[in-house]
Every structure is written in structure tokens, then in C-alpha cells.
Amino acid sequence: MVSLAKKILCLAFVLTVTSLAETENSTDIHDNSRIALFLQPGISFLSFDQREYFQDAIDTIHHEFLTQALDKRDSANVAKQDFQKVNFCFPIYAGLQFQLRQDHFVSIGAGYIHDNESVVLVDQNNRSHHYSYTIQGFPLFLEYRFAIPVNLMSLSNESLFSIALRWYWTLPHTEIYTSWGKLAAETPYYGSGFGLSIGYLLFNWKSLYVYGDLGYSYISVKSKKQYADIVPDGPEEKAKWNIGGIQLQIRVSFGVWNKPVVIEDSTATTDSAVVAGDSSKTVGKDGATADSAGVKSATAAKDSSSTLGKGGSAAGKESATIVTKDSAVPSSAEKQQTTPETKQPAGEPAKESEQAAPPTSKKSEQPARPSAEARPE
């Protein structure tokens, strides 16, 4: 049994460490349940030091069987088993959890502890005798749990670690009953002990949260009876024992009333990004249309400017031709405005000057007729 307990503990420890190492990084992990129901199974190694009383009783009975043997054959029939040196059990708790504010919880719960240890002895006549003792407890606890800030302890930049503080009371039927008798524990109103554990949020899905807890509890109970009433040769003093110890637990909670889930900015950002992308595509299309329109207008302007350029050049050629012709042939007015006083160069012949002179009319070449007054009688 001890080897089995060690294997179970090692397996649970390995699973816990693996879960801690492989926890998915979440953008925002919080227990959003205002009121939740939880179930908390686990494994507990009880700090029950009084087991030696029962082992001494078994040793005494075994010795009596040996002394009653008549020969070696009878002595060979005598056999015994020893009680486990470690008292471990599988307690289970259930309760109600309230969230006062973000990552601060108050819980009330009750549990059941049951640890049965039994042995078999064989006497000299080869008859079997069964002896056992059972530790039974019904603890009631009040718990305060709070998340450890990220700057103190974190594996994934989230407040996944938590510390739980508990105060225990014991309910009726918390007792030890054995093959020889029973001890009923008292149930004081002020409580019976405390507990401390550190937890880690292993998994969450919607309103379901799974924690892994490792801690220690001290739940001391006492009885008005003595150990001598339940075990042979037990001490004659009021019985007192501890039903707490090292605990490894898995806590599964389900939110029945949850805080409203606020849609994170990431969703809004994604939607806005999609809208922005669509608008940018639309703007891009509009811009492309505008650009194409601009290209078309630029092409039209270029064509028109080239056409105008061609027309202008043609007009320019025509105007240049007209100007050239006009400038080559002087007008009559210009000829009339030319005065005879213009001096000719010294080397030019007189013929040219005559040619340059404006032509005179035939009428002016005829000699003037004498007037009537000037005619002789």
C-alpha cells in the first residue's frame, strides 16, 4: 500500500507540473463567476501519530498467539500483517463559492474524510482474525481565496496562481471506530483548525474552471473518552488526534451566476480593421477611377494641346507667309509717304535714283496750256 501511495502521489505531482508547464497563454484569464458550485476531490496524507497504539495492540495479540502454540507446527501457523505507516485517504469536498470582487473569493464547503486500515492475523489453529480502525471526519470550512499578483508570481503573464486560507469546524460523526470500540469527537463552535494551500488555474472553458491545489491542513479533534476504550493497552488519557495533513486536490467549479462578459477590444479592432479594409478597397477603387479619369483627361488635354499646336503652327506658317509677302511688297501709301528729299548714296548711279523715284502720272507730263488771259489777241 505504501508503494501504491507513493506511485499515486508521484503521478499526481507529475500531472500537476505538466499542467503548469503546458498551460495555454490566455489574453485574459479570470474566474468570472459571481456564484459557483465546486467539487474538490483529492488525496490526503493524515498526520495521525496515534497509529502506533493500534500497531502495539497487534504486536501484543500476535505474541499471545505464539505463546499459545503447542509445537512448531502451531507456531508456523501464526502470522500477522502490520498497519500502514502512512495514513492516506481520498477526501472529497463540495460547496458554494462567492466572488466578492475581481479574483477575491469566499467559499463555504463541507467534506468527508474516510481512512480505513485493517490487518489479518492467523492464530496457532490457523484461524483468521481481522482487526481494523477507521478515521472518519466531517469537516466544515470557510475559505478565502485570492489571486497572486502577476508581478509576484506568474508563468504566463496572468494571475493564475492563488492562495487559499481556510478555517475548519468538525460536524457530528467525526470519530474513530475500531474493532474494540468507538471515539466520538467533540464539535466546538469556535472551530477545530486551519488550512493553507496554493492553487493554480489549470483549465477553463466557459463557466467551468479547474484548479490544482497543494496545501496543508491542521484539524485537531478531541474526545471525552480515552484511547484505552478503543484499543487494548491504550493510554488512559483523553483522546486527541488530527484529521488534517498534506493535501493534493483538484477543484472543479461551475459558475451558476456569472459576470457579464465584455467583448474585448480585439473583436472590435478586427471588425474595424475589416471595415477599414473594405473602405480602403473602396477608396482605392475610387482613387483608381479618379486616376484613370485623370489619365483620360490628361490624354484629352494632350491631344487637344497637340491639335491646337498643329493648328497654331499651321496658322503661324500662314501668318508668317502673309507677313513675308506683305513685307516684300510695299504698299502704295508707303510709296506716297516717301519724300524726294531722301539722299542717295554717293556711289549709286542716277538711274537707280530715277527708278527709286515714284512714277509720275501721264497727265503731269503734258505741258500746261496757257490760260485765256495769256493768249494774244
BANUFI-692941 format. One record per atom (N, C-alpha, C): x, y, z. Coordinates in steps of 0.05 Angstrom, whole numbers, padded with zeros to 5 digits, always signed. Example, Ala and Ser with C-alpha at 12.3 -4.5 7.8 and 13.67 -1.06 7.14 Angstrom:
// residues 2
+00264-00114+00156+00246-00090+00156+00264-00066+00156+00257-00045+00142+00273-00021+00143+00258+00001+00157
//
This chain:
// residues 377
+00016-00024+00000+00000+00000+00000+00017+00025+00000+00039+00024+00014+00057+00047+00015+00068+00053-00012+00076+00032-00026+00087+00036-00053+00066+00047-00072+00041+00037-00069+00019+00047-00085+00013+00076-00080+00015+00084-00055+00010+00112-00048+00032+00130-00059+00057+00120-00058+00079+00135-00070+00076+00139-00100+00067+00117-00113+00062+00119-00142+00040+00139-00149+00019+00138-00133-00003+00156-00138+00005+00185-00134+00020+00190-00112+00030+00217-00106+00049+00226-00128+00067+00209-00136+00086+00217-00158+00071+00223-00184+00051+00206-00190+00036+00211-00214+00020+00237-00213+00008+00243-00190-00007+00268-00187+00012+00292-00189+00035+00289-00177+00055+00311-00178+00064+00316-00207+00070+00295-00221+00079+00297-00249+00057+00310-00266+00032+00301-00262+00010+00313-00277+00006+00342-00271+00009+00349-00246+00006+00378-00238+00028+00395-00251+00053+00385-00249+00075+00400-00260+00072+00403-00291+00063+00381-00303+00059+00382-00332+00037+00402-00340+00016+00402-00324-00005+00421-00329+00004+00450-00326+00021+00454-00306+00032+00481-00301+00049+00489-00324+00065+00471-00335+00083+00478-00356+00069+00481-00383+00047+00467-00387+00034+00468-00413+00008+00484-00413+00004+00500-00393-00020+00517-00393-00019+00537-00416-00041+00539-00430-00042+00556-00453-00042+00585-00443-00027+00602-00459-00026+00630-00452-00052+00643-00462-00065+00655-00443-00090+00668-00450-00087+00698-00447-00102+00712-00465-00101+00740-00463-00112+00751-00437-00132+00739-00428-00144+00748-00403-00159+00725-00389-00147+00714-00368-00159+00691-00355-00167+00699-00327-00193+00699-00322-00203+00705-00295-00228+00688-00291-00233+00682-00265-00257+00668-00258-00279+00689-00256-00297+00689-00275-00318+00709-00277-00344+00701-00263-00344+00679-00248-00368+00670-00235-00372+00686-00209-00395+00697-00206-00403+00710-00181-00411+00690-00160-00426+00670-00168-00434+00648-00151-00428+00622-00166-00414+00604-00153-00406+00579-00166-00408+00556-00147-00414+00533-00158-00413+00508-00144-00387+00494-00150-00375+00482-00129-00350+00468-00134-00350+00441-00121-00334+00424-00133-00328+00397-00124-00298+00393-00123-00288+00383-00100-00260+00383-00095-00250+00356-00085-00244+00337-00102-00232+00312-00093-00202+00316-00090-00190+00297-00076-00161+00299-00072-00150+00274-00058-00124+00277-00052-00111+00256-00036-00098+00270-00012-00101+00258+00011-00091+00270+00036-00075+00249+00052-00052+00259+00062-00035+00243+00080-00039+00253+00108-00054+00238+00124-00062+00247+00150-00039+00246+00170-00039+00267+00186-00019+00268+00208-00030+00254+00233-00033+00228+00230-00045+00212+00252-00022+00196+00266-00012+00209+00286+00011+00197+00301+00002+00174+00320-00023+00172+00325-00033+00152+00344-00035+00124+00332-00026+00121+00307-00027+00094+00295-00010+00074+00310+00009+00084+00324+00027+00065+00339+00012+00051+00361-00009+00062+00372-00025+00048+00392-00037+00023+00381-00047+00025+00356-00060+00002+00344-00039-00019+00335-00016-00010+00327+00005-00028+00319+00015-00044+00344+00017-00030+00366+00025-00043+00391+00005-00065+00399-00021-00058+00395-00042-00078+00402-00039-00103+00384-00033-00099+00359-00030-00122+00340-00005-00139+00348+00016-00125+00355+00040-00140+00363+00034-00156+00389+00019-00145+00407+00012-00160+00432-00005-00184+00425-00024-00182+00408-00041-00205+00401-00025-00226+00387-00007-00218+00369+00010-00237+00355+00028-00252+00374+00038-00238+00394+00055-00251+00414+00039-00272+00430+00014-00266+00436-00003-00284+00451-00008-00310+00434-00012-00306+00408-00016-00329+00391+00009-00347+00391+00032-00335+00391+00056-00351+00391+00060-00366+00418+00053-00353+00439+00056-00366+00466+00036-00388+00469+00014-00387+00455-00006-00408+00457-00001-00433+00439+00019-00430+00422+00026-00453+00404+00038-00475+00420+00030-00500+00415+00040-00523+00429+00065-00534+00417+00068-00531+00391+00092-00542+00378+00100-00524+00355+00120-00533+00340+00130-00517+00318+00109-00514+00296+00094-00536+00292+00073-00534+00272+00053-00513+00278+00045-00511+00303+00026-00490+00311+00039-00462+00308+00064-00461+00315+00078-00435+00313+00081-00427+00284+00083-00446+00266+00085-00440+00237+00059-00429+00227+00037-00436+00240+00011-00426+00230+00007-00397+00238+00021-00387+00258+00017-00359+00267+00029-00340+00247+00013-00320+00239+00022-00299+00220+00007-00273+00226+00018-00252+00216+00006-00226+00221+00013-00207+00199-00003-00186+00197+00002-00163+00180+00006-00138+00197+00021-00119+00188+00025-00094+00202+00009-00072+00189+00000-00053+00206-00014-00030+00196+00005-00012+00179-00007+00002+00161+00009+00021+00144+00022+00042+00162+00046+00050+00155+00059+00071+00170+00051+00099+00160+00037+00100+00138+00026+00125+00127-00004+00122+00124-00018+00141+00136-00047+00141+00133-00055+00161+00111-00063+00150+00089-00072+00168+00067-00100+00160+00059-00115+00179+00049-00142+00174+00041-00149+00193+00018-00174+00191+00009-00183+00207-00013-00207+00224-00005-00202+00246+00008-00225+00262+00017-00239+00276-00007-00263+00284-00003-00278+00298-00023-00294+00321-00010-00293+00344-00023-00307+00367-00012-00325+00379-00033-00346+00393-00024-00364+00406-00042-00374+00431-00028-00381+00451-00043-00391+00476-00030-00399+00497-00050-00401+00521-00040-00411+00544-00054-00390+00566-00053-00385+00579-00075-00364+00599-00077-00376+00626-00086-00368+00647-00072-00377+00674-00078-00353+00691-00085-00356+00707-00106-00334+00726-00114-00341+00754-00104-00326+00764-00084-00331+00790-00073-00324+00812-00093-00300+00810-00104-00291+00828-00125-00271+00812-00142-00260+00825-00162-00243+00811-00181-00221+00795-00167-00222+00768-00172-00201+00750-00162-00200+00747-00131-00222+00754-00118-00224+00750-00089-00250+00735-00083-00247+00711-00071-00269+00693-00067-00272+00685-00038-00297+00680-00031-00304+00669-00005-00320+00644-00010-00312+00622+00003-00326+00597-00002-00334+00584+00025-00355+00569+00024-00363+00553+00047-00368+00525+00036-00357+00505+00050-00359+00478+00040-00357+00457+00062-00364+00433+00055-00363+00411+00074-00350+00387+00060-00338+00370+00076-00324+00347+00064-00328+00322+00080-00317+00301+00068-00319+00274+00080-00291+00261+00079-00281+00253+00102-00255+00240+00104-00260+00212+00115-00248+00193+00101-00251+00165+00109-00225+00150+00104-00213+00140+00125-00188+00125+00123-00191+00099+00140-00192+00077+00125-00195+00051+00138-00169+00036+00136-00159+00026+00159-00135+00010+00160-00142-00017+00173-00136-00038+00160-00143-00065+00170-00120-00084+00166-00118-00104+00184-00098-00125+00182-00112-00152+00188-00098-00173+00181-00108-00200+00186-00086-00215+00202-00094-00228+00223-00076-00245+00239-00086-00274+00239-00068-00292+00239-00074-00320+00239-00063-00333+00265-00080-00346+00279-00071-00358+00305-00058-00385+00300-00052-00399+00323-00038-00425+00322-00056-00446+00311-00082-00442+00311-00100-00462+00300-00108-00456+00271-00093-00437+00259-00097-00430+00231-00124-00417+00226-00133-00401+00245-00158-00386+00243-00151-00356+00239-00166-00343+00222-00161-00315+00215-00176-00297+00234-00163-00274+00241-00175-00253+00258-00170-00226+00244-00191-00211+00241-00190-00185+00228-00191-00163+00249-00173-00144+00246-00172-00121+00264-00169-00096+00246-00182-00075+00255-00182-00051+00238-00188-00027+00256-00181-00004+00245-00190+00022+00257-00196+00040+00233-00215+00057+00238-00224+00076+00216-00225+00104+00228-00213+00122+00213-00214+00150+00219-00235+00163+00201-00255+00175+00213-00276+00187+00198-00280+00216+00206-00283+00233+00186-00286+00262+00193-00306+00275+00174-00321+00294+00185-00339+00311+00170-00332+00340+00175-00311+00350+00162-00303+00378+00166-00320+00398+00151-00325+00420+00163-00338+00443+00151-00318+00466+00150-00315+00480+00128-00295+00501+00127-00306+00526+00114-00293+00548+00121-00297+00574+00109-00270+00582+00096-00271+00590+00071-00246+00594+00056-00246+00622+00044-00222+00634+00044-00217+00659+00030-00195+00654+00010-00201+00659-00015-00181+00654-00036-00176+00680-00052-00151+00686-00058-00145+00709-00074-00122+00703-00093-00122+00716-00115-00102+00712-00136-00077+00726-00129-00054+00714-00135-00028+00726-00130-00022+00745-00153-00014+00770-00148-00009+00789-00170+00012+00778-00189+00011+00788-00213+00029+00778-00234+00058+00785-00228+00062+00809-00216+00090+00817-00210+00103+00801-00188+00087+00785-00174+00099+00768-00153+00104+00739-00162+00085+00729-00177+00088+00701-00187+00070+00697-00211+00083+00688-00233+00068+00683-00258+00084+00666-00276+00070+00650-00292+00083+00634-00313+00076+00643-00341+00054+00657-00343+00044+00665-00370+00032+00693-00370+00044+00710-00353+00035+00738-00352+00005+00741-00345-00005+00722-00329-00032+00722-00320-00033+00715-00291-00054+00724-00277-00058+00718-00248-00071+00691-00245-00055+00670-00249-00065+00643-00248-00060+00630-00221-00040+00639-00206-00035+00628-00180-00054+00641-00160-00061+00625-00140-00078+00636-00118-00070+00623-00092-00077+00636-00070-00073+00627-00043-00100+00624-00029-00104+00602-00016-00129+00597-00001-00123+00594+00028-00139+00608+00045-00137+00606+00074-00164+00594+00084-00162+00574+00101-00187+00561+00110-00188+00559+00140-00212+00559+00150-00217+00553+00178-00237+00531+00180-00231+00511+00196-00247+00486+00197-00263+00484+00223-00286+00472+00220-00302+00462+00242-00307+00432+00237-00313+00418+00258-00320+00390+00255-00349+00385+00261-00362+00369+00244-00390+00363+00247-00394+00337+00262-00417+00331+00272-00422+00306+00285-00415+00282+00267-00409+00260+00281-00400+00235+00268-00371+00236+00259-00357+00256+00268-00328+00256+00266-00317+00238+00289-00304+00216+00282-00298+00196+00302-00277+00176+00293-00268+00160+00312-00251+00137+00306-00266+00112+00316-00271+00093+00299-00283+00068+00308-00265+00045+00300-00262+00027+00319-00243+00005+00315-00257-00022+00321-00241-00043+00320-00252-00069+00327-00259-00072+00356-00251-00053+00373-00255-00055+00402-00274-00033+00413-00279-00013+00396-00296+00009+00407-00297+00033+00388-00307+00055+00399-00311+00079+00383-00306+00104+00400-00293+00124+00387-00288+00150+00399-00303+00171+00383-00321+00185+00396-00335+00207+00382-00321+00234+00389-00316+00250+00369-00302+00275+00373-00322+00297+00381-00311+00316+00396-00327+00339+00403-00329+00358+00380-00349+00375+00380-00353+00394+00358-00355+00423+00369-00333+00435+00376-00334+00462+00387-00343+00482+00367-00357+00503+00376-00368+00523+00358-00347+00541+00347-00324+00544+00361-00303+00563+00352-00285+00551+00331-00288+00525+00326-00272+00513+00305-00252+00493+00315-00239+00480+00295-00220+00458+00302-00193+00461+00289-00189+00479+00271-00163+00481+00258-00163+00499+00234-00141+00499+00219-00137+00517+00197-00125+00502+00173-00125+00515+00151-00113+00503+00127-00101+00525+00109-00080+00518+00094-00067+00536+00076-00059+00521+00051-00065+00532+00028-00058+00519+00003-00052+00540-00018-00037+00531-00038-00031+00547-00062-00043+00533-00086-00057+00548-00102-00070+00536-00125-00062+00548-00151-00069+00534-00172-00062+00543-00199-00086+00537-00218-00093+00556-00234-00115+00552-00253-00105+00535-00276-00113+00510-00277-00103+00491-00297-00118+00494-00323-00145+00498-00321-00161+00497-00345-00186+00513-00341-00195+00526-00362-00221+00539-00361-00235+00538-00388-00261+00534-00387-00277+00533-00411-00305+00543-00404-00311+00566-00415-00337+00580-00410-00339+00584-00380-00359+00571-00367-00363+00575-00338-00350+00554-00321-00333+00537-00333-00320+00515-00319-00291+00522-00314-00283+00519-00289-00255+00526-00280-00244+00502-00264-00219+00495-00270-00206+00473-00257-00180+00483-00244-00178+00480-00218-00155+00488-00203-00140+00464-00192-00115+00467-00189-00099+00447-00175-00088+00459-00150-00092+00446-00127-00084+00457-00101-00065+00438-00087-00045+00450-00074-00027+00435-00058-00024+00450-00031-00031+00437-00009-00031+00451+00016-00029+00433+00040-00033+00446+00063-00032+00431+00089-00055+00441+00106-00066+00422+00121-00087+00429+00140-00082+00416+00167-00090+00430+00187-00087+00420+00215-00115+00421+00227-00128+00398+00230-00155+00396+00241-00153+00378+00266-00150+00391+00288-00147+00376+00313-00174+00372+00327-00179+00347+00334-00204+00340+00348-00198+00324+00373-00216+00325+00391-00212+00310+00416-00238+00298+00425-00236+00279+00443-00259+00265+00453-00259+00264+00483-00282+00259+00495-00283+00256+00524-00274+00229+00533-00271+00210+00514-00262+00183+00521-00232+00180+00519-00222+00157+00527-00194+00152+00526-00188+00131+00504-00162+00130+00497-00154+00111+00476-00157+00082+00487-00155+00080+00514-00158+00053+00526-00186+00042+00521-00205+00059+00513-00232+00049+00508-00235+00037+00480-00216+00042+00463-00218+00033+00435-00195+00015+00427-00174+00012+00443-00152-00004+00435-00140-00017+00461-00133-00042+00460-00122-00055+00484-00096-00042+00492-00093-00038+00518-00069-00026+00529-00063+00002+00519-00085+00017+00511-00081+00044+00503-00077+00063+00526-00067+00088+00521-00062+00107+00542-00088+00116+00555-00087+00119+00580-00111+00127+00595-00112+00158+00598-00116+00170+00577-00119+00199+00575-00139+00206+00554-00150+00230+00555-00170+00237+00535-00158+00236+00507-00172+00224+00490-00162+00220+00463-00162+00247+00448-00141+00250+00432-00138+00274+00415-00123+00266+00390-00132+00275+00367-00119+00267+00341-00124+00289+00320-00110+00285+00299-00110+00305+00277-00120+00291+00252-00140+00302+00239-00150+00291+00214-00142+00307+00190-00123+00325+00194-00112+00341+00172-00085+00329+00164-00072+00343+00145-00046+00335+00136-00040+00348+00109-00021+00336+00094-00014+00346+00068-00035+00338+00048-00043+00357+00032-00066+00351+00013-00058+00360-00015-00066+00344-00034-00064+00350-00062-00092+00347-00074-00103+00369-00084-00131+00369-00091-00135+00381-00119-00157+00372-00131-00166+00383-00157-00193+00396-00151-00196+00421-00158-00221+00436-00152-00234+00443-00179-00258+00433-00182-00274+00438-00206-00298+00456-00198-00299+00480-00209-00321+00498-00202-00337+00505-00227-00362+00508-00224-00380+00515-00246-00397+00540-00238-00394+00561-00253-00409+00586-00247-00438+00584-00254-00455+00588-00233-00484+00588-00238-00494+00617-00242-00479+00636-00233-00485+00664-00238-00459+00678-00245-00456+00687-00269-00431+00698-00279-00433+00727-00285-00411+00740-00283-00410+00768-00291-00413+00771-00321-00425+00793-00330-00429+00796-00359-00401+00797-00373-00400+00783-00394-00375+00782-00409-00373+00806-00427-00352+00822-00424-00348+00846-00440-00332+00838-00465-00342+00845-00488-00328+00838-00513-00302+00854-00513-00280+00840-00517-00254+00853-00516-00250+00870-00541-00231+00889-00538-00225+00907-00560-00214+00893-00585-00204+00869-00580-00193+00855-00603-00214+00849-00624-00239+00842-00615-00260+00837-00634-00268+00862-00648-00271+00884-00632-00277+00909-00645-00256+00918-00664-00231+00914-00656-00208+00921-00673-00209+00905-00699-00216+00880-00697-00217+00863-00721-00239+00873-00739-00263+00878-00727-00285+00888-00743-00278+00915-00756-00266+00933-00741-00258+00959-00752-00237+00956-00773-00220+00936-00768-00199+00931-00789-00212+00921-00814-00233+00904-00812-00246+00894-00836-00260+00916-00850-00274+00933-00834-00288+00956-00845-00268+00975-00858-00246+00980-00844-00225+00997-00855-00214+00986-00881-00211+00959-00881-00200+00946-00905-00219+00949-00928-00246+00945-00922-00266+00949-00943-00266+00977-00953-00266+00996-00934-00266+01024-00942-00241+01032-00957-00218+01020-00949-00194+01026-00963-00195+01015-00991-00208+00990-00994-00211+00979-01020-00229+00997-01037-00251+01007-01025-00270+01025-01039-00256+01051-01047-00241+01061-01027-00226+01086-01033-00205+01081-01054-00193+01057-01052-00173+01051-01073-00186+01049-01100-00210+01036-01101-00223+01034-01126-00231+01062-01136-00242+01079-01118-00249+01106-01126-00224+01121-01135-00202+01117-01120-00178+01131-01127-00168+01121-01154-00171+01095-01159-00162+01084-01185-00179+01096-01207-00206+01098-01201-00224+01110-01221-00216+01139-01226-00211+01154-01204-00203+01181-01206-00177+01184-01222-00158+01165-01216-00133+01166-01231-00137+01160-01260-00155+01140-01266-00160+01134-01294-00173+01158-01307-00192+01171-01292-00205+01195-01304-00184+01217-01308-00166+01219-01289-00144+01239-01292-00127+01233-01316-00121+01207-01320-00105+01199-01343-00119+01206-01369-00146+01199-01369-00161+01204-01393-00162+01234-01399-00166+01250-01377-00167+01279-01381-00140+01290-01390-00119+01278-01379-00093+01287-01387-00087+01280-01416-00097+01256-01424-00093+01248-01452-00109+01266-01470-00134+01272-01462-00150+01290-01478-00137+01318-01480-00127+01327-01457-00113+01353-01457-00089+01353-01476-00075+01330-01474-00051+01327-01491-00059+01327-01520-00080+01312-01527-00089+01311-01554-00098+01339-01563-00114+01352-01545-00124+01378-01553-00101+01398-01556-00081+01395-01538-00058+01414-01539-00042+01408-01565-00040+01382-01572-00025+01375-01596-00040+01385-01620-00067+01382-01619-00084+01392-01641-00081+01422-01644-00083+01435-01621-00080+01464-01621-00053+01471-01630-00033+01455-01621-00006+01461-01630-00003+01459-01660-00016+01437-01671-00015+01435-01700-00029+01458-01714-00054+01463-01703-00068+01486-01715-00053+01512-01713-00042+01516-01689-00027+01540-01684-00003+01542-01702+00011+01520-01706+00034+01520-01724+00026+01526-01752+00003+01514-01761-00006+01520-01788-00013+01549-01791-00028+01558-01771-00036+01587-01771-00011+01604-01771+00008+01595-01755+00033+01611-01754+00047+01612-01780+00048+01588-01794+00060+01587-01820+00046+01606-01840+00019+01604-01839+00003+01622-01857+00009+01651-01851+00008+01657-01824+00013+01685-01817+00041+01694-01825+00059+01675-01822+00087+01682-01830+00089+01687-01859+00075+01670-01875+00075+01674-01904+00063+01700-01912+00040+01706-01899+00027+01732-01905+00045+01755-01898+00057+01753-01874+00075+01775-01866+00098+01778-01885+00108+01755-01894+00132+01756-01912+00124+01769-01938+00101+01761-01949+00092+01773-01974+00086+01803-01970+00073+01810-01948+00067+01838-01944+00092+01855-01940+00110+01843-01926+00135+01858-01922+00152+01860-01947+00148+01841-01966+00164+01842-01990+00154+01863-02010+00128+01868-02011+00116+01888-02030+00106+01911-02014+00118+01934-02015+00109+01958-02001+00083+01968-02012+00067+01979-01995+00041+01990-02002+00044+02016-02016+00022+02024-02029+00022+02050-02044+00024+02073-02024+00012+02069-02001+00013+02091-01982+00041+02096-01973+00056+02073-01969+00084+02076-01961+00100+02089-01983+00093+02083-02008+00107+02095-02031+00102+02125-02032+00076+02133-02026+00069+02162-02026+00083+02177-02004+00086+02163-01982+00099+02177-01959+00128+02181-01963+00140+02169-01982+00169+02171-01987+00174+02199-01998+00191+02215-01986+00197+02243-01994+00220+02243-02014+00220+02261-02032+00243+02264-02051+00268+02274-02038+00265+02283-02013+00289+02294-02000+00308+02274-01991+00300+02248-01994+00318+02227-01984+00343+02227-02001+00365+02227-01989+00390+02228-02002+00399+02201-02011+00411+02200-02034+00420+02175-02044+00449+02172-02037+00458+02148-02037+00486+02144-02031+00502+02155-02054+00527+02162-02048+00544+02176-02068+00552+02158-02091+00554+02133-02086+00563+02114-02107+00542+02104-02125+00517+02109-02119+00495+02098-02135+00491+02115-02160+00485+02104-02182+00480+02120-02207+00454+02134-02205+00451+02152-02223+00427+02168-02224+00404+02152-02233+00409+02130-02249+00388+02114-02260+00372+02101-02237+00387+02091-02218+00374+02079-02196+00357+02098-02180+00367+02123-02178+00351+02143-02164+00326+02149-02179+00328+02148-02205+00305+02153-02220+00285+02129-02217+00297+02106-02216+00280+02083-02213+00267+02083-02185+00281+02092-02165+00271+02093-02138+00249+02113-02135+00250+02135-02153+00230+02156-02151+00203+02146-02158+00183+02156-02145+00156+02146-02151+00148+02154-02179+00135+02138-02193+00126+02145-02220+00106+02168-02220+00109+02185-02240+00090+02207-02243+00069+02200-02263+00046+02213-02260+00024+02207-02278+00028+02220-02305+00015+02209-02326+00017+02220-02354+00006+02248-02355-00013+02253-02340-00025+02280-02340-00006+02301-02332+00010+02295-02313+00030+02315-02304+00052+02318-02324+00057+02298-02342+00078+02300-02362+00071+02319-02385+00045+02323-02391+00036+02341-02412+00042+02370-02404+00050+02388-02424+00055+02416-02417+00029+02431-02411+00031+02449-02393+00007+02464-02385+00000+02484-02407-00027+02485-02413-00037+02503-02433-00039+02531-02421-00033+02552-02439-00035+02580-02429-00064+02586-02424-00070+02602-02406-00096+02610-02400-00106+02630-02420-00133+02634-02419-00145+02653-02438-00134+02681-02436-00127+02689-02413-00117+02716-02409-00090+02719-02421-00077+02698-02422-00049+02700-02432-00047+02697-02461-00070+02689-02475-00069+02686-02504-00068+02713-02517-00052+02716-02541-00050+02742-02555-00076+02746-02571-00083+02770-02574-00106+02778-02590-00101+02776-02620
//
